[in-house]
């Protein structure tokens, strides 16, 4: 509540929040969702689910579905949308097909995907539109950020860069967003190195960070 009050005093509205919520039985889960809803927050991002190597993929999906079903009931109770971010790697949701399998029968008003085109591009350089079309009814919020491929020790690795300086096809992405009629808030994640190696004062760091945020925001507005 204190954070929301501070933002409101600065003329800003908190519409979405990040959380570590994954378990509907955790005693803090319902308290946090109720508080967020009372404060006017309409969306929250869930925490991440890991695949248990001791279980089959199918059994993992059933286990995760049970937890997300419990969260879906709480989301509806408090009129707040819980969104799971598709994140590149080996966790649940990386290929997005597994996420769709779990949430396809849940009410998209309360449970969905915080769609991240950057991570979708990593996992499916050309096939990401298929996953996006699959999840379209459940996408109520989105993430914008960019990357390019680099190399380290002879292996490909992701290098985060400002929006428009990487390989994410934002024109094609937003054309598809428009075509599918997707609506909702968009967050900008600044995950690339923000400060040069030289020593900077706190004031210089603040000014530099704001400059980079404005640069990403301007690039995003151009694509929109």
N, CA and C of each residue as an Amber inpcrd file, in Angstrom:
protein
   672
   0.8040000  -1.2200000   0.0000000   0.0000000   0.0000000   0.0000000
   0.8440000   1.2800000   0.0000000   1.9640000   1.2580000   0.7300000
   2.8140000   2.4520000   0.7670000   3.4310000   2.7350000  -0.5960000
   3.8000000   1.6840000  -1.3100000   4.3720000   1.8600000  -2.6480000
   3.3340000   2.4390000  -3.6090000   2.1190000   1.9060000  -3.5670000
   1.0510000   2.4040000  -4.4320000   0.7490000   3.8700000  -4.1210000
   0.7100000   4.2100000  -2.8370000   0.4580000   5.5870000  -2.4340000
   1.5290000   6.5280000  -2.9760000   2.7930000   6.0960000  -2.9170000
   3.8920000   6.9250000  -3.4140000   3.7610000   7.1670000  -4.9130000
   3.4070000   6.1330000  -5.6500000   3.2380000   6.2940000  -7.0990000
   2.0530000   7.2030000  -7.4100000   0.9590000   7.0390000  -6.6760000
  -0.2180000   7.8760000  -6.9170000   0.0810000   9.3440000  -6.6390000
   0.8760000   9.5910000  -5.6130000   1.2540000  10.9750000  -5.3070000
   2.1240000  11.5830000  -6.4060000   2.7860000  10.7030000  -7.1860000
   3.5950000  11.1620000  -8.3190000   2.7790000  11.2090000  -9.6100000
   1.4680000  10.9330000  -9.4980000   0.5930000  11.0020000 -10.6640000
   0.5720000   9.7490000 -11.5090000   1.0210000   8.6240000 -10.9370000
   1.0620000   7.3720000 -11.6860000   0.1150000   6.3420000 -11.0800000
  -0.4160000   5.4710000 -11.9480000  -1.3170000   4.4230000 -11.5010000
  -0.6290000   3.0680000 -11.6070000  -0.6790000   2.2790000 -10.5500000
  -0.1170000   0.9330000 -10.5800000  -1.1830000  -0.0230000 -11.0950000
  -0.9940000  -0.5270000 -12.3090000  -1.9840000  -1.4100000 -12.9240000
  -1.5810000  -2.8770000 -12.8270000  -0.2700000  -3.1230000 -12.6790000
   0.2260000  -4.4860000 -12.6810000   1.3680000  -4.6090000 -11.6950000
   1.5470000  -5.8270000 -11.1520000   2.6630000  -6.0610000 -10.2390000
   3.3000000  -7.4180000 -10.5250000   4.5370000  -7.5490000 -10.1280000
   5.2470000  -8.8150000 -10.2030000   5.1420000  -9.5040000  -8.8480000
   5.0330000 -10.8280000  -8.8770000   4.9480000 -11.5520000  -7.6090000
   5.7410000 -12.8500000  -7.7070000   5.8380000 -13.5400000  -6.5890000
   6.4310000 -14.8700000  -6.5650000   5.3680000 -15.9210000  -6.3420000
   4.1190000 -15.5620000  -6.5620000   2.9880000 -16.4330000  -6.2410000
   2.9180000 -17.6420000  -7.1750000   2.9240000 -18.8390000  -6.5930000
   2.7430000 -20.0810000  -7.3550000   1.8210000 -21.0640000  -6.6430000
   1.6610000 -20.8960000  -5.3320000   0.9510000 -21.8860000  -4.5240000
  -0.3050000 -21.2680000  -3.8980000  -1.4960000 -21.7490000  -4.2990000
  -2.7290000 -21.1910000  -3.7310000  -2.8910000 -21.4820000  -2.2470000
  -2.1600000 -22.4970000  -1.7200000  -2.2750000 -22.8690000  -0.3210000
  -1.3230000 -22.0920000   0.5840000  -0.3950000 -21.3570000  -0.0130000
   0.5200000 -20.5320000   0.7860000  -0.3120000 -19.4970000   1.5440000
  -0.1190000 -19.3610000   2.8580000  -0.9410000 -18.4300000   3.6400000
  -0.8360000 -16.9750000   3.1930000   0.2430000 -16.6070000   2.5210000
   0.3830000 -15.2220000   2.0690000  -0.3140000 -14.9570000   0.7380000
  -0.5790000 -15.9960000  -0.0470000  -1.1100000 -15.8050000  -1.3950000
  -2.4160000 -15.0280000  -1.3960000  -3.3910000 -15.4970000  -0.6340000
  -4.6970000 -14.8390000  -0.6440000  -4.6080000 -13.4280000  -0.0610000
  -3.7900000 -13.2600000   0.9660000  -3.6390000 -11.9430000   1.5820000
  -3.0710000 -10.9290000   0.5830000  -2.0580000 -11.3580000  -0.1790000
  -1.4350000 -10.4690000  -1.1650000  -2.4210000 -10.1310000  -2.2850000
  -3.1470000 -11.1340000  -2.7860000  -4.0900000 -10.8870000  -3.8740000
  -5.2430000  -9.9790000  -3.4400000  -5.7360000 -10.1890000  -2.2450000
  -6.8130000  -9.3430000  -1.7380000  -6.3330000  -7.9000000  -1.5800000
  -5.1410000  -7.7270000  -1.0330000  -4.5840000  -6.3820000  -0.8440000
  -4.3780000  -5.7000000  -2.1870000  -3.8060000  -6.4240000  -3.1370000
  -3.5650000  -5.8500000  -4.4680000  -4.8780000  -5.4320000  -5.1230000
  -5.8820000  -6.2960000  -5.0300000  -7.1820000  -5.9910000  -5.6230000
  -7.8090000  -4.7600000  -4.9820000  -7.7100000  -4.6850000  -3.6670000
  -8.2670000  -3.5330000  -2.9480000  -7.5820000  -2.2340000  -3.3650000
  -6.3270000  -2.3220000  -3.7890000  -5.5680000  -1.1430000  -4.2030000
  -5.8030000  -0.7890000  -5.6750000  -6.6070000  -1.5800000  -6.3640000
  -6.9200000  -1.2750000  -7.7630000  -5.9730000  -1.9060000  -8.7650000
  -5.1010000  -2.7960000  -8.3040000  -4.1980000  -3.4860000  -9.2290000
  -4.9880000  -4.5630000  -9.9630000  -4.9010000  -4.5720000 -11.2840000
  -5.7440000  -5.4490000 -12.1020000  -5.0170000  -6.6880000 -12.6150000
  -3.6900000  -6.6590000 -12.6070000  -2.9120000  -7.7780000 -13.1380000
  -1.7470000  -8.0800000 -12.2080000  -1.3900000  -9.3520000 -12.1040000
  -0.1520000  -9.6990000 -11.4210000   0.5450000 -10.8230000 -12.1840000
   1.8500000 -10.8000000 -12.1560000   2.6210000 -11.8680000 -12.7780000
   2.9290000 -12.9220000 -11.7420000   2.6920000 -14.1870000 -12.0840000
   2.9930000 -15.2900000 -11.1700000   4.5030000 -15.4850000 -11.0330000
   4.8840000 -16.3100000 -10.0710000   6.2550000 -16.7970000 -10.0130000
   6.4220000 -17.8860000 -11.0640000   7.5730000 -18.5500000 -11.0600000
   7.8560000 -19.5600000 -12.0860000   7.7480000 -20.9790000 -11.5210000
   7.3020000 -21.8730000 -12.3710000   7.2550000 -23.2910000 -12.0210000
   8.4250000 -24.0070000 -12.6930000   9.1130000 -24.8570000 -11.9370000
  10.1960000 -25.6670000 -12.4780000   9.6920000 -27.0760000 -12.7550000
  10.2240000 -27.6880000 -13.7900000   9.9160000 -29.0910000 -14.0470000
  10.6690000 -29.9630000 -13.0390000   9.9570000 -30.8830000 -12.4250000
  10.5540000 -31.8380000 -11.4990000  11.1340000 -32.9950000 -12.3140000
  12.4720000 -33.1770000 -12.3230000  13.0710000 -34.2420000 -13.1440000
  12.6530000 -35.6420000 -12.7150000  12.1090000 -35.7600000 -11.5110000
  11.6760000 -37.0830000 -11.0450000  10.3100000 -37.4660000 -11.6110000
   9.6330000 -36.5170000 -12.2380000   8.3170000 -36.7700000 -12.8100000
   8.3740000 -36.6820000 -14.3300000   7.4400000 -37.3370000 -14.9800000
   7.3340000 -37.2040000 -16.4330000   6.8170000 -35.8160000 -16.7670000
   6.9590000 -35.4230000 -18.0320000   6.4290000 -34.1240000 -18.4610000
   4.9290000 -34.0670000 -18.1950000   4.2220000 -35.1470000 -18.5220000
   2.7690000 -35.1790000 -18.3180000   2.4060000 -35.0060000 -16.8430000
   3.1300000 -35.6840000 -15.9650000   2.8390000 -35.5770000 -14.5340000
   3.1730000 -34.1760000 -14.0090000   4.2300000 -33.5790000 -14.5380000
   4.5510000 -32.2050000 -14.1630000   3.4140000 -31.2650000 -14.5450000
   2.8980000 -31.4300000 -15.7410000   1.8220000 -30.5540000 -16.2050000
   0.5710000 -30.7150000 -15.3510000   0.2710000 -31.9340000 -14.9490000
  -0.8870000 -32.1590000 -14.0870000  -0.6990000 -31.4990000 -12.7220000
   0.5110000 -31.5950000 -12.1960000   0.8060000 -30.9880000 -10.9020000
   0.6820000 -29.4630000 -10.9750000   1.2520000 -28.8780000 -12.0180000
   1.1890000 -27.4210000 -12.1870000  -0.2450000 -26.9710000 -12.4450000
  -0.9760000 -27.7560000 -13.2140000  -2.3670000 -27.4040000 -13.4960000
  -3.1870000 -27.3440000 -12.2080000  -2.9150000 -28.2520000 -11.2900000
  -3.6160000 -28.2370000 -10.0150000  -3.3720000 -26.9510000  -9.2480000
  -2.1290000 -26.4970000  -9.2420000  -1.8020000 -25.2580000  -8.5360000
  -2.4070000 -24.0410000  -9.2310000  -2.3290000 -24.0120000 -10.5440000
  -2.8750000 -22.8590000 -11.2610000  -4.3920000 -22.8280000 -11.2140000
  -5.0170000 -23.9990000 -11.1190000  -6.4730000 -24.0380000 -10.9640000
  -6.8850000 -23.4140000  -9.6320000  -6.1140000 -23.7070000  -8.5860000
  -6.3850000 -23.0980000  -7.2910000  -6.1950000 -21.5920000  -7.3330000
  -5.1700000 -21.1360000  -8.0240000  -4.9390000 -19.6980000  -8.1570000
  -6.0500000 -19.0470000  -8.9790000  -6.5360000 -19.7500000  -9.9860000
  -7.6070000 -19.2120000 -10.8270000  -8.8480000 -18.8990000  -9.9950000
  -9.1470000 -19.7720000  -9.0170000 -10.3080000 -19.5300000  -8.1500000
 -10.1080000 -18.2720000  -7.3100000  -8.8900000 -18.0890000  -6.8000000
  -8.6030000 -16.8850000  -6.0180000  -8.6280000 -15.6440000  -6.9010000
  -8.1110000 -15.7630000  -8.1270000  -8.1170000 -14.6220000  -9.0450000
  -9.5430000 -14.1500000  -9.3070000 -10.4340000 -15.1030000  -9.5430000
 -11.8280000 -14.7350000  -9.7870000 -12.4530000 -14.1200000  -8.5360000
 -12.1330000 -14.6790000  -7.3850000 -12.6850000 -14.1660000  -6.1300000
 -12.3100000 -12.7070000  -5.9230000 -11.0700000 -12.3620000  -6.2680000
 -10.6050000 -10.9870000  -6.0330000 -10.5480000 -10.1430000  -7.3050000
 -11.1120000 -10.6930000  -8.3970000 -11.2290000  -9.9280000  -9.6430000
  -9.8780000  -9.3700000 -10.1020000  -8.8880000 -10.2370000 -10.1450000
  -7.5430000  -9.8500000 -10.5590000  -7.0150000 -10.9110000 -11.5270000
  -6.3060000 -10.4860000 -12.5490000  -5.8050000 -11.4110000 -13.5690000
  -4.4070000 -11.8790000 -13.2170000  -4.2190000 -13.1990000 -13.1210000
  -2.9120000 -13.7720000 -12.8580000  -2.2800000 -14.2280000 -14.1580000
  -1.1160000 -13.6770000 -14.5090000  -0.4870000 -13.9590000 -15.7960000
   0.8600000 -14.6500000 -15.5990000   1.0850000 -15.7020000 -16.3550000
   2.3460000 -16.4350000 -16.2850000   3.2200000 -16.0310000 -17.4690000
   4.4260000 -15.5700000 -17.1890000   5.3320000 -15.1310000 -18.2570000
   6.0230000 -16.3250000 -18.9210000   5.9750000 -16.3590000 -20.2480000
   6.7750000 -17.3530000 -20.9770000   8.2270000 -16.8760000 -20.9800000
   9.1040000 -17.6690000 -20.3840000  10.5070000 -17.2690000 -20.2100000
  11.4000000 -18.3540000 -20.7880000  12.3490000 -17.9480000 -21.6610000
  13.2470000 -18.9110000 -22.2970000  14.0080000 -19.7200000 -21.2520000
  14.2810000 -20.9590000 -21.5710000  15.0140000 -21.8170000 -20.6480000
  14.3590000 -23.1780000 -20.5260000  14.5040000 -23.7930000 -19.3640000
  13.9760000 -25.1470000 -19.1670000  12.8210000 -25.1920000 -18.1800000
  12.3450000 -24.0400000 -17.7460000  11.2010000 -24.0220000 -16.8390000
   9.8930000 -24.1940000 -17.6050000   8.8510000 -24.4810000 -16.8760000
   7.5100000 -24.5370000 -17.4530000   7.1960000 -23.2120000 -18.1490000
   6.6010000 -23.2880000 -19.3350000   6.1960000 -22.0910000 -20.0540000
   7.1590000 -21.6410000 -21.1300000   8.3650000 -22.1920000 -21.1390000
   9.3490000 -21.7670000 -22.1410000   8.8810000 -22.0570000 -23.5630000
   8.3820000 -23.2620000 -23.8600000   7.9360000 -23.5400000 -25.2260000
   6.5220000 -23.0430000 -25.5260000   5.8350000 -22.5090000 -24.5530000
   4.4700000 -21.9580000 -24.5520000   3.3870000 -23.0090000 -24.8250000
   3.7020000 -24.0680000 -25.5410000   2.7040000 -25.1100000 -25.7620000
   2.2980000 -25.7400000 -24.4280000   3.2620000 -25.8960000 -23.5310000
   2.9350000 -26.4860000 -22.2270000   2.0400000 -25.5600000 -21.4170000
   2.2840000 -24.2520000 -21.5300000   1.4530000 -23.2810000 -20.8220000
   0.0190000 -23.3290000 -21.3330000  -0.1260000 -23.3800000 -22.6480000
  -1.4700000 -23.4540000 -23.2310000  -2.1890000 -24.7130000 -22.7800000
  -1.4760000 -25.8320000 -22.7200000  -2.0730000 -27.0990000 -22.2950000
  -2.6870000 -26.9780000 -20.9050000  -2.0150000 -26.2270000 -20.0310000
  -2.4720000 -26.0940000 -18.6510000  -3.6230000 -25.0960000 -18.5100000
  -3.5730000 -23.9700000 -19.2260000  -4.5510000 -22.8980000 -18.9910000
  -5.6680000 -22.8140000 -20.0220000  -5.6490000 -23.6670000 -21.0270000
  -6.5880000 -23.5250000 -22.1460000  -8.0540000 -23.5470000 -21.7210000
  -8.3830000 -24.2680000 -20.6510000  -9.7780000 -24.3580000 -20.2080000
 -10.1010000 -23.4120000 -19.0580000  -9.1410000 -22.5800000 -18.6690000
  -9.3720000 -21.6170000 -17.5910000  -9.9230000 -20.3140000 -18.1690000
 -10.6960000 -19.6110000 -17.3730000 -11.3020000 -18.3480000 -17.8070000
 -10.2010000 -17.3090000 -18.0430000 -10.0260000 -16.8370000 -19.2920000
  -8.9490000 -15.8920000 -19.5840000  -9.1060000 -14.5410000 -18.8970000
 -10.2810000 -14.2870000 -18.3200000 -10.4290000 -13.0360000 -17.5610000
  -9.5640000 -13.0450000 -16.3110000  -9.2860000 -14.2490000 -15.7910000
  -8.6140000 -14.3350000 -14.4980000  -7.2540000 -15.0330000 -14.5580000
  -7.0090000 -15.8070000 -15.5910000  -5.7450000 -16.5410000 -15.6960000
  -5.2420000 -16.5020000 -17.1290000  -3.9670000 -16.1760000 -17.3130000
  -3.4530000 -16.1010000 -18.6770000  -1.9480000 -16.0610000 -18.7540000
  -1.4640000 -15.4450000 -19.8260000  -0.0370000 -15.3780000 -20.1170000
   0.4010000 -13.9230000 -20.2270000   1.4800000 -13.5850000 -19.5310000
   2.1250000 -12.2950000 -19.7660000   3.1020000 -12.5530000 -20.9160000
   2.6570000 -12.2920000 -22.1210000   3.4060000 -12.7330000 -23.2980000
   4.6690000 -11.9110000 -23.4920000   5.7860000 -12.6400000 -23.6250000
   7.1030000 -12.0200000 -23.7810000   7.6760000 -12.4270000 -25.1330000
   7.6340000 -11.5030000 -26.0910000   8.0750000 -11.8240000 -27.4430000
   9.5760000 -12.0530000 -27.5170000  10.3300000 -11.4400000 -26.6320000
  11.7780000 -11.6450000 -26.6170000  12.0840000 -13.1040000 -26.3110000
  11.4800000 -13.6310000 -25.2300000  11.7430000 -15.0120000 -24.8480000
  11.1050000 -15.9890000 -25.8440000   9.9800000 -15.5950000 -26.4310000
   9.3580000 -16.4440000 -27.4470000  10.2580000 -16.5600000 -28.6730000
  10.9640000 -15.4850000 -29.0110000  11.8750000 -15.4980000 -30.1540000
  13.0840000 -16.3880000 -29.8780000  13.5770000 -16.3550000 -28.6410000
  14.7090000 -17.2200000 -28.2690000  14.3430000 -18.6820000 -28.4870000
  13.1690000 -19.0850000 -28.0130000  12.7760000 -20.4880000 -28.0700000
  12.2120000 -20.8990000 -29.4280000  11.7080000 -19.9410000 -30.1870000
  11.1130000 -20.2610000 -31.4880000  11.3630000 -19.1320000 -32.4630000
  12.5650000 -19.0690000 -32.9990000  12.9870000 -17.9390000 -33.8240000
  11.9870000 -17.5920000 -34.9200000  11.4460000 -18.6150000 -35.5550000
  10.4560000 -18.3740000 -36.6010000   9.0540000 -18.8470000 -36.2340000
   8.9760000 -19.7490000 -35.2760000   7.6780000 -20.3570000 -34.9710000
   6.9020000 -19.6360000 -33.8840000   7.4870000 -18.5650000 -33.2880000
   6.8100000 -17.8900000 -32.1820000   5.3900000 -17.4380000 -32.5110000
   5.0750000 -17.0210000 -33.7830000   3.6870000 -16.6170000 -34.0430000
   2.6730000 -17.7180000 -33.7950000   3.0860000 -18.9860000 -33.9870000
   2.1520000 -20.0910000 -33.7580000   1.7570000 -20.1750000 -32.2930000
   2.7570000 -20.0590000 -31.4090000   2.4660000 -20.0980000 -29.9810000
   1.6270000 -18.9160000 -29.5410000   1.8980000 -17.7600000 -30.1320000
   1.1400000 -16.5610000 -29.7860000  -0.3220000 -16.6990000 -30.2070000
  -0.5450000 -17.2480000 -31.3910000  -1.9180000 -17.4680000 -31.8510000
  -2.6410000 -18.4730000 -30.9540000  -1.8900000 -19.4630000 -30.4910000
  -2.4650000 -20.4810000 -29.6130000  -2.9400000 -19.8630000 -28.2960000
  -2.1550000 -18.9270000 -27.7730000  -2.4310000 -18.3240000 -26.4660000
  -3.2820000 -17.0610000 -26.5340000  -3.6760000 -16.6500000 -27.7220000
  -4.2460000 -15.3150000 -27.9270000  -5.3760000 -14.9480000 -26.9670000
  -6.2580000 -15.8990000 -26.6590000  -7.3920000 -15.5930000 -25.7870000
  -6.9510000 -15.3290000 -24.3540000  -5.7770000 -15.8210000 -23.9940000
  -5.3000000 -15.6920000 -22.6230000  -4.2320000 -14.6160000 -22.4470000
  -3.8970000 -13.8960000 -23.5180000  -2.8950000 -12.8310000 -23.4060000
  -3.6110000 -11.5290000 -23.0680000  -3.4490000 -11.0680000 -21.8500000
  -4.0790000  -9.8220000 -21.4080000  -3.0390000  -8.7750000 -20.9960000
  -1.7560000  -9.1350000 -21.0500000  -0.6680000  -8.2000000 -20.7710000
   0.5800000  -8.7120000 -21.4830000   1.5150000  -7.8130000 -21.7500000
   2.6740000  -8.1610000 -22.5780000   3.9560000  -7.5520000 -22.0400000
   5.0900000  -8.0930000 -22.5200000   6.4150000  -7.5990000 -22.1630000
   7.1510000  -7.2330000 -23.4380000   7.8520000  -6.0970000 -23.4300000
   8.6650000  -5.7000000 -24.5810000  10.1130000  -5.5380000 -24.1580000
  11.0010000  -6.2440000 -24.8380000  12.4410000  -6.1200000 -24.6620000
  13.1000000  -6.7990000 -25.8510000  14.3960000  -6.6360000 -25.9910000
  15.0720000  -7.0910000 -27.1950000  16.3710000  -7.8150000 -26.8460000
  16.8970000  -8.5830000 -27.8160000  18.1650000  -9.2910000 -27.6170000
  18.7830000  -9.5830000 -28.9760000  20.0380000  -9.9710000 -28.9610000
  20.7030000 -10.5060000 -30.1430000  21.5080000 -11.7250000 -29.7010000
  21.9430000 -12.5120000 -30.6650000  22.7540000 -13.6810000 -30.3400000
  24.2300000 -13.3080000 -30.2850000  24.9210000 -13.7870000 -29.2710000
  26.3570000 -13.6130000 -29.1490000  27.0010000 -14.9800000 -28.9900000
  28.2930000 -14.9950000 -28.7270000  28.9920000 -16.2640000 -28.5570000
  29.9370000 -16.1870000 -27.3690000  29.9670000 -17.2320000 -26.5810000
  30.8530000 -17.3050000 -25.4190000  31.3150000 -18.7500000 -25.2540000
  32.6200000 -18.9390000 -25.2500000  33.2010000 -20.2870000 -25.1360000
  32.6740000 -21.2230000 -26.2100000  32.4890000 -20.6690000 -27.4010000
  32.0390000 -21.4800000 -28.5230000  30.5680000 -21.8300000 -28.5210000
  29.8100000 -21.2470000 -27.5980000  28.3750000 -21.5310000 -27.5100000
  27.5680000 -20.2530000 -27.6890000  26.4200000 -20.3910000 -28.3310000
  25.5500000 -19.2370000 -28.5200000  24.9770000 -18.7880000 -27.1800000
  24.8850000 -17.4940000 -26.9960000  24.2610000 -16.9800000 -25.7790000
  23.4680000 -15.7320000 -26.1140000  22.5050000 -15.4370000 -25.2850000
  21.6500000 -14.2740000 -25.4930000  22.3080000 -13.0240000 -24.9300000
  22.2470000 -11.9520000 -25.6820000  22.7820000 -10.6630000 -25.2360000
  21.6310000  -9.6680000 -25.2420000  21.2420000  -9.1870000 -24.0840000
  20.1450000  -8.2310000 -23.9970000  20.5840000  -6.8650000 -24.4980000
  19.7230000  -6.2180000 -25.2900000  20.0280000  -4.9130000 -25.8770000
  18.7770000  -4.0380000 -25.8180000  18.9180000  -2.7280000 -26.0200000
  17.7440000  -1.8540000 -26.0380000  16.7610000  -2.2370000 -27.1450000
  15.5180000  -1.8690000 -26.9630000  14.4670000  -2.1670000 -27.9330000
  14.8310000  -1.5870000 -29.3050000  14.7430000  -2.4170000 -30.3190000
  15.0500000  -1.9820000 -31.6760000  16.4710000  -2.2130000 -32.1080000
  17.3310000  -2.6590000 -31.1800000  18.7340000  -2.8950000 -31.5150000
  19.0700000  -4.3810000 -31.5960000  18.0620000  -5.2220000 -31.4740000
  18.2800000  -6.6560000 -31.5110000  17.5600000  -7.3060000 -32.6710000
  17.1970000  -8.5750000 -32.5020000  16.6110000  -9.3360000 -33.5990000
  15.1200000  -9.6010000 -33.4360000  14.5110000  -9.1330000 -32.3510000
  13.0670000  -9.3090000 -32.1980000  12.3600000  -8.5280000 -33.3040000
  11.4710000  -9.1850000 -34.0240000  10.7590000  -8.5610000 -35.1360000
   9.5280000  -7.8240000 -34.6040000   9.7530000  -6.6400000 -34.0610000
   8.6400000  -5.8950000 -33.4550000   7.5630000  -5.5040000 -34.4610000
   7.9000000  -5.0890000 -35.7060000   6.8300000  -4.7820000 -36.6620000
   5.9000000  -5.9700000 -36.8880000   6.4760000  -7.1680000 -37.0700000
   5.6400000  -8.3580000 -37.2690000   4.8610000  -8.6920000 -35.9990000
   5.5120000  -8.5090000 -34.8590000   4.8700000  -8.8220000 -33.5810000
   3.6510000  -7.9410000 -33.3540000   3.8130000  -6.6210000 -33.4950000
   2.6830000  -5.7370000 -33.2170000   1.6180000  -5.8140000 -34.3040000
   2.0210000  -6.2070000 -35.5120000   1.0230000  -6.4540000 -36.5510000
   0.1360000  -7.6240000 -36.1380000   0.7610000  -8.6410000 -35.5280000
   0.0000000  -9.8020000 -35.0670000  -0.8360000  -9.4500000 -33.8410000
  -0.2980000  -8.6330000 -32.9500000  -1.0710000  -8.1530000 -31.7990000
  -2.3430000  -7.4660000 -32.2880000  -2.1750000  -6.6330000 -33.3040000
  -3.3160000  -5.9020000 -33.8700000  -4.3040000  -6.8590000 -34.5370000
  -3.7620000  -7.7890000 -35.3180000  -4.6090000  -8.7480000 -36.0370000
  -5.4240000  -9.6160000 -35.0860000  -4.8030000 -10.0230000 -33.9760000
  -5.4760000 -10.8940000 -33.0170000  -6.3550000 -10.1280000 -32.0280000
  -6.2780000  -8.7950000 -32.0750000  -7.1060000  -7.9810000 -31.1890000
  -6.7020000  -8.0510000 -29.7350000  -5.4100000  -8.2310000 -29.4880000
  -4.9280000  -8.3340000 -28.1090000  -4.8610000  -6.9540000 -27.4700000
  -5.3440000  -6.8390000 -26.2550000  -5.3480000  -5.5710000 -25.5230000
  -4.7170000  -5.7940000 -24.1520000  -4.2250000  -4.7300000 -23.5590000
  -3.7130000  -4.8450000 -22.1990000  -2.4280000  -4.0730000 -22.0060000
  -2.0100000  -3.9300000 -20.7580000  -0.7930000  -3.1650000 -20.4610000
   0.4640000  -3.8420000 -20.9830000   1.4420000  -3.0330000 -21.3330000
   2.7380000  -3.5140000 -21.8140000   3.8080000  -3.0300000 -20.8540000
   4.6420000  -3.9400000 -20.4050000   5.7620000  -3.5380000 -19.5550000
   7.0530000  -3.5710000 -20.3640000   7.9610000  -2.6830000 -20.0180000
   9.2830000  -2.6460000 -20.6410000  10.2970000  -3.1170000 -19.6080000
  11.0140000  -4.1980000 -19.9220000  12.0440000  -4.7100000 -19.0190000
  13.4180000  -4.2410000 -19.5110000  14.1420000  -3.5660000 -18.6620000
  15.4920000  -3.1240000 -19.0140000  16.4890000  -4.0790000 -18.3860000
  16.9170000  -5.0640000 -19.1500000  17.7670000  -6.1200000 -18.6140000
  19.1870000  -6.0800000 -19.1790000  19.4530000  -5.1470000 -20.0520000
  20.8070000  -5.0120000 -20.5980000  21.6630000  -4.1850000 -19.6300000
  22.9990000  -4.2690000 -19.7490000  23.8560000  -3.4570000 -18.8640000
  23.5500000  -1.9760000 -19.0430000  23.2410000  -1.3150000 -17.9560000
  22.7930000   0.0790000 -18.0470000  23.9050000   1.0910000 -17.8290000
  24.9780000   0.6810000 -17.1920000  25.9990000   1.6560000 -16.8240000
  27.3650000   1.2620000 -17.3740000  28.1190000   2.2380000 -17.8960000
  29.4830000   1.9460000 -18.3410000  30.3500000   1.5410000 -17.1540000
  31.4710000   0.9530000 -17.4530000  32.3240000   0.4350000 -16.3800000
  32.9620000   1.5430000 -15.5450000  33.0850000   2.7210000 -16.1080000
  33.7220000   3.7990000 -15.3610000  32.8860000   4.1810000 -14.1420000
  33.5560000   4.7770000 -13.1690000  32.8640000   5.1870000 -11.9520000
  31.8430000   6.2840000 -12.2620000  30.6560000   6.1630000 -11.6820000
  29.6140000   7.1650000 -11.8560000  29.0480000   7.5240000 -10.4930000
  28.7090000   8.7990000 -10.3200000  28.0600000   9.2130000  -9.0870000
  26.6190000   8.7200000  -9.1090000  25.9850000   8.7260000  -7.9670000
  24.5860000   8.2820000  -7.8920000  23.6910000   9.1470000  -8.7840000
  23.9490000  10.4450000  -8.7960000  23.1550000  11.3560000  -9.6300000
  23.3640000  11.0540000 -11.1110000  24.6020000  10.7620000 -11.4920000
  24.8950000  10.4280000 -12.8880000  24.2240000   9.1150000 -13.2870000
  24.2410000   8.1460000 -12.3840000  23.5960000   6.8630000 -12.6660000
  22.0920000   7.0390000 -12.8590000  21.4890000   7.8680000 -12.0090000
  20.0510000   8.1110000 -12.1140000  19.7050000   8.7640000 -13.4510000
  20.4600000   9.7890000 -13.8180000  20.1980000  10.4990000 -15.0710000
  20.3930000   9.5750000 -16.2720000  21.4430000   8.7520000 -16.2070000
  21.7350000   7.8370000 -17.3110000  20.6470000   6.7790000 -17.4420000
  20.1880000   6.2500000 -16.3100000  19.1330000   5.2350000 -16.3270000
  17.8410000   5.7960000 -16.9160000  17.4830000   6.9990000 -16.5130000
  16.2650000   7.6220000 -17.0330000  16.3760000   7.8510000 -18.5370000
  17.5680000   8.2450000 -18.9870000  17.7940000   8.4490000 -20.4170000
  17.5670000   7.1490000 -21.2040000  18.0630000   6.0240000 -20.6630000
  17.8870000   4.7430000 -21.3330000  16.4230000   4.3050000 -21.3150000
  15.7310000   4.5560000 -20.2060000  14.3130000   4.2230000 -20.1220000
  13.5130000   4.9910000 -21.1710000  13.8470000   6.2740000 -21.3230000
  13.1490000   7.0950000 -22.3220000  13.4400000   6.5950000 -23.7360000
  14.6710000   6.1670000 -23.9530000  15.0500000   5.6530000 -25.2710000
  14.2350000   4.4100000 -25.6170000  14.1130000   3.4850000 -24.6710000
  13.3220000   2.2710000 -24.9000000  11.8460000   2.6110000 -25.0930000
  11.3420000   3.5230000 -24.2840000   9.9370000   3.9040000 -24.3820000
   9.6410000   4.5590000 -25.7400000  10.5490000   5.4310000 -26.1950000
  10.3660000   6.0820000 -27.5030000  10.3850000   5.0510000 -28.6280000
  11.2880000   4.0670000 -28.5140000  11.3630000   3.0190000 -29.5370000
  10.0680000   2.1990000 -29.5500000   9.5560000   1.8850000 -28.3680000
   8.3160000   1.1220000 -28.2760000   7.1420000   1.9080000 -28.8810000
   7.0680000   3.2040000 -28.5650000   5.9940000   4.0390000 -29.1000000
   6.0530000   4.1040000 -30.6240000   7.2640000   4.1040000 -31.1590000
   7.4250000   4.1320000 -32.6170000   6.8160000   2.8760000 -33.2420000
   7.0870000   1.7250000 -32.6470000   6.5220000   0.4860000 -33.1690000
   4.9970000   0.4510000 -32.9940000   4.5260000   0.9650000 -31.8770000
   3.0800000   0.9820000 -31.6510000   2.3620000   1.8900000 -32.6420000
